Amino acid sequence: MTDFGIRAATPADADFLVDMLAEAVNWLPERNWPRERILADPALAHYVAGWMRQDDLGVVAVDPADQPVGAAWFRYLTAEDPGYGYVADDVPELTIGVVDAWRGRGVGRALLRAVLDAARGRGIRTVSLSVERANAAARLYAAEGFRTVESFTDADTMVAEIGA
């Protein structure tokens, strides 16, 4: 039995998504970028700026006290303002973050599966993401059907064909 639940993300989750973007960025112990630095960097801020746009889609994991402990969301980015995992304007890019104390408890996998199910429900057929190769999340993504479509020095762009 799990000790967390999953709910749909709402506009009220905007600040928490910034926190989860920071968790995703700061997965390395030696990297500790504050929220302000992340929000000041256009290459990162566009993952959360103006949440919740019409096409945004996300889920939030909550503890038994209904406090958020993780989130996964999709956002459509464009060739003019691409994300790190950009592949096409019609392919949304995934961001996922879990509060450090909740890692290793299945929250990330549950969030990933829930957000993919929600995407299928919207008729989305392909999704993408970027992950640094040394990040343990890369193994999770591969296990859940993502495949590498482009490699860079230390990161990969991955896609999953999820049907609809």
N, C-alpha and C positions, 0 to 999 in steps of 0.2 A: 504494500500500500504506500502511496506517495504522501508526502506531507506538504504538498503544494498543489495549487490549482492553476488553471489557465483560463483567461478571459480575453475577449476582444480588446484591442487598444482603442482608446478614445482621445479626443483632443486634449483632455485633461492630463494625459500622460506625457505631454511634450517635454516637460522638465526631466522626467524620469528617463525618457529616451536619450536625452543628452548625457545623463549619467551612464546609461548602458553603452552609448557610443564611446564614452571615456573608458569604460571597462574593456571594450573591444580593442581600442587603440593601445591601452596600457597593459596588455596581456603579459608583456615581458616585465619582470620585477624591476629592471633598471630603467624602464620607461615610465615616467610619472607625469604625463602632461595634464595640467589642470584644465577644467572646463573652459576657462577663458581662452586658453591657447587653442583648444579644439574649435571653439565657436568663432575665433578670429581667422581660422584657416579655411578659406573657401572650399578647398578640396575635401574637407571633412564636414564643415557646417552644412553643406547642401544635403546631407543625409537626414538632417532634422529640422532645418529652417522651415518655418511656416507649417509645421505639423498641425493639423492633419489635412492634407490636400485631398481633392476628390478621389484620386487614384491611389492614395496611400492605403496600406493594409498592414495590420500588425496584431500581435498577441502579446500578452503580459502574463508572466508567472507570478502568483501571489502566495504568500505563506498563510498559515492558518489564521492569522490576525488580519488578513487581507492587505498586507503590506507587499508592494511589488519587490520581486527578487530577481527578475530577469525579463528580457523582452526580445522579440524578433519581429522585424518589419521589412516590408518591401517598399521601395520608392522607384518610380520611373525617372531616370536621368536622361540627358540628351547628348548627342555628339558634340554640341557646343559647350556643354558643362558635364563632361563624363565623370562617373565614379571610377574608383580603382578597379572595380569588376565589371565595368561597362562592356556590353557586347553589341547592343542595338537599342534604338529608341523604344522599341516595343517589348523589351525584355526588362522586367523590374529587377533591381539589385537588392540582395538581402544584406541586412545588418543584424547581428545578434550579439547580445551581451548578457552576462549573468554576474550578479553580485559575487564577489570573491568567496564569501563564506558559504555560498550555495553551490559552488562548482564541485563537480565530481559526484553529484547526487541525482543525475539524470535530467536536470532542468533544461540544459541546452538541447538534448535530444528531443525532449517533449515539446519544447518551443519550436524547434525546427519542424517536427512532424505536424504540429498544429498550424503553423503559418503556411506550410505547403498545402495542407488540406484546405485552408481558407483560400489560398490562391487558386487551387483547382475549382473551388466553388464559384470563383469569379471568372472562370474560363481561361485562366492563364495557363499556357502550355509550356513555357520555358522560363527559367529563372537563372540568375547569375549571382556570383559573389567573388570577392577577392580575399585571399587568406595568405598570411605569411607561412611559408613552408614548415618552419619549426613549431608553429602553433599546433597544439594537440587537436584543436578544432578541425584541422585539415583532415585528420583521420575520420572524424565524425562525418564530415561532408562526403568523403569518399564512400564510407559505409552506407550512407543514405542515398547514394545514387548520383552524386555530383562527379563530373569528370573534368579534368584539366583541358582547357582549350587554348591557353596562352601562358607562357612562363616568363618570368622576369628574374632579376638577380636573386631575390629571396622570397618572392611571392608568386602565387598562381592565380589566374582567373579561372573559375570553375563554373560549369553550367549543369543544370539538371533538366531533363525533359520530363515534365510531370504529368503530361496529358491534360485532359480536361473533362 
